[in-house]
Amino acid sequence: MTTTWMNPIDHQFPNLTKIRITYPNSRVKHARSLKSLLISNSHEPSHSLLQTSQQSARSLVQKFNPKIPIEEALTPPSSWYTSPDFLSLEFDQVFFTGWQAVGCTEQVQEANSFFTGRLGNVEYVVCRDENGELRAFNNVCRHHASLVAFGSGKGSCFTCPYHGWTYGLNGALVKATRITGMKNFDVKEFGLIPLRVAVWGPFILLNFEREAFDDDDVGMEWLGSASKILSTNGVDTSLSYLCRREHTIECNWKVFCENHTDGGYHAPFVHKDLAASFDQLDSLSTTVYEKVSILGPENYDILGSKFLYPFIYPNFVVNRYGPWMDTNLVLPLGPRRCKVVFDYFLDTSLKDDEAFVAKGLEDNWKLQMDDFVVCEAVQRGLESPAYGSGRYAPIEKAMHHFHCLLYQNLMK
Ligand code: FES
C-alpha cells in the first residue's frame, strides 16, 4: 500500500516556456468522440477480439438481475470484481459516458494553471487559459504521442518533452520544430484533442463522450434532482480547500464504493470509536435519487443539514460533516486495484487553526485506514472459490441502487 500527501497546486512543470498564442484551435468544435478515436486506432485489438471480450463481459452482467427486489436479490457475482473484460466494459459504458468528477476548481484557480490525470487509458490535462477560460484536452502529443503535461503547475504553454512541439493552453499547436519540407501538414489540424469540461460547485467534471452542446444543464445531467439538495445542504463553494491525499487499495473499485453505500451498516464493527461517539448514527437513513444516493438525517431535504453522505454514481463519494467536507474519487487501476483521491475542505473560519486541522485530518485518516483494511479483505474473499454472490441487508439499498445503475449502463 502506498500513501502520499500532496497539495495539487504546488507542483511546477519545469519545461514551460512563454509563447504567445496567436490563433485558436479550430478543431475544438469538431472533435470526434473518444470512442470513435479509440475504435479507429489501428493498434487497438481487432474488432472481432473486442466483440468476443464484450460478449464475455455482457454474459457476466446478466448474472445480476436488477428486477429482483432487494429483499430477495443476490448481489453481483464475484466475476464482476475480477474479470479484465468486465472492467473494459465498465470503462466503455460507465466511465466514458456522462460526466465524471476529476478534481476541484482550486487546482486551476489562476490563469495558466493546469493539472493532469488518467482515467483508464485516457490521459487528460485540465487548464485555465490566459483569459481565464477552463479547458481540457487529451494529454497526448499529436506528433508521436508523448504526454505533453505532467503533474500540475502553471505555465503559458505545454512543450512536449520529446521533440519540442508546443501547444497553447487553448490546445492550438503553436510551434512544431524542424518541419520544413513536411508536406500536407496544417498546424491548425494538429492541436491537442479537446474534451468537454464543466464545473459544478467546487468540482471539475469531464465528459469523454463527444462534442459540446451549448445548453447543457451539467447539474441535472450529473446529479439529477439531487443537484439542488446537495447545493442547499452545504456541498458548495463556501468551504476552503485544504489538501489532497491519495491511496492505492488492493481491491476492485466497486468494493470501495460499496463500503460507502451500505447505509452505515459497517460502522459499529469497523469504526467502533466513531459509532460510540456519534449518537446520530441510528437516525441516518438513505434516500435514493436518479444517480445519487444520500445517507443523512430525517427530513434533511426540507430542514437542511450539514451532515450528509452522498454517493454520486459511479465513483464519487462526498462526506459532509459539520465544518468539514472530504471527497473520495475512486479510480480503477485494474480489476483488483484502485486508487482513491481524497480532497479535504474546511469551513474558512477554521482553516488557519493548525491544531484543529491536524487533529481532523488524523482522525479522518484513521477511519479511512479501517476501511482500506476491510476493502482488501473483501477482495480476497471475492477471489476465493468459496464465494459466488451474497445477499443484501435491507439497509443496503444505496448499494443495490448502485448495482442496478451499473447493470443498466453495462447492458446498453
Ligand atoms: S512526441 Fe511530442 S514532439 Fe515528438
Boltz pocket constraint, residues with backbone or C-beta under 6 A from the ligand:
constraints:
  - pocket:
      binder: B
      contacts: [[A, 141], [A, 142], [A, 143], [A, 144], [A, 145], [A, 146], [A, 160], [A, 161], [A, 162], [A, 163], [A, 164], [A, 165]]
      max_distance: 6.0
